[in-house]
C-alpha cells in the first residue's frame, strides 16, 4: 500500500472517531427534550407538578398557573405549554395554556396531564369581582378631567366602579370628598357638589380604604344675568292678609334660579304693604307680601342691574256678618240700656259696628232703640212693662 493510501485511511478514521465523539457528548437533557418535543417516548418524565398549589382569582380576571416536569436525572423543566389543561367546572373557571379565567363565584379543580399518564391538580377559588377602574358622573354624564359649573349651581355626583366581571357599581355612599382649595366648591356626604364662588378647585374622591379613586378639576364661573322676573305683576290683598311672591333670575346659559333670598326688596308705601323674606325649612326662602291697610303700593325686587315690580292693591275688607254681643238685656221702664253689635269682615277681623247699625223693635210701646245718627246708637229706652 502506498503512503498516500495509508494517510487517507488514517484521515477517515480520525473523522469517524470525532463524529462518534460528538454524538456521545450530547447531553442527556438535550436528548430528553428532543424525545419529548418530538412526540417520542417520555419515560424520562417521572413527576408533574402545578404551581401555585392553590390559586384565587377574582371574577372576570385571570391567574397564570405553571406546570413543572421532573425527570429521572432530578432536573426540572417548565412544560406549561406542553401539557393538556382541563377544568372540572368551566362555569366557575376555564383554563388555556395554564391561564385560568374566573367565570363565576365558587371553587373548582384545574388539572394538567402529560404523556405517560402523569397528571396534577390544583384548587382554584373564584372570588368576588374587584374594581378595575373608576369614573365620576355629573348629571348623568361622565366627567372628562374638568367639570364647568356656574356659581350658585348644584348637581349630584356619582362615583362608578368598573368591576372585573364586566358590571359597574355605584359606590358614591362609600366615598369621602376633598376639595382643594376650600371655599370654591363643596361636596356633601350624598355627593351633591355646590359651586360657592368663581374659581378653580380640585375635587378628590377617596374610598373607604383611603385610596384616591378619582379626581377632577372644577371651574366655577359667574353666570351672565340677563333677566329678573316676579311670578305676578298685580296682586290684590285685604288688610291683614299675605301672599308669597317669587323672584327668578334668568342667565345667559338658559338656566333660571329662584333668588328670593338674594334680591333686595322694596315697598313704595310700607304703611299699605310690606315685603319680607322668610326661611322655608331648608328650601328656597319665601318672599311674603302683607297687606296692612287699604291703598296701593308697588313692591320692587332688585338684583344686580335688573329690577322687577308688582302692583299691590290692598282693598278694604267687606262686612260678612253682624251679631249682638249680648244674648239679651233687661231694661227698667223709664230707664235705658245699651246694645252692642260686632261685625266680622272678609279678612277675618272683627270690630264694633254698633254705631253703623239701624235698629228696629218688635213692640215700640215696650221699648225703642236709637239707630245710626243718634247720639248713642244702640241705646234702648224702656217704656212700659210687658
Secondary structure, DSSP 8 states (H G I E B T S, - for coil): --HHHHHHHHHHHHHHHHHHHHHHHS-HHHHHHHHHHTTS--TTEEEEEEESSEEEEETT-EEE-EEEEEETTS-EEE-GGGSEEEES-TTTEEEETTEEEE-SSEEEEEEEE-TTS-EEEEEEEEE---EEEEEEEETTEE--SEEEEETT-EEEEEEEEEETTS-EEE-GGG-EEEEESTTSEEE-TT-EEEE-SSEEEEEEEE-TTS-EEEEEEEEEE---EEEEEES-SEEEEETT-EEEE-EEEEETTS-EEE-TTTSEEEES-TTTEEEEEEEETTEEEEEEEEE-SSEEEEEEEEETTEEEEEEEEEE---EEEEEESSS-----TT-EEE--EEEEETTS-EEE-GGG-----S-TTTEEE--TTSTTTTEEEE-S--
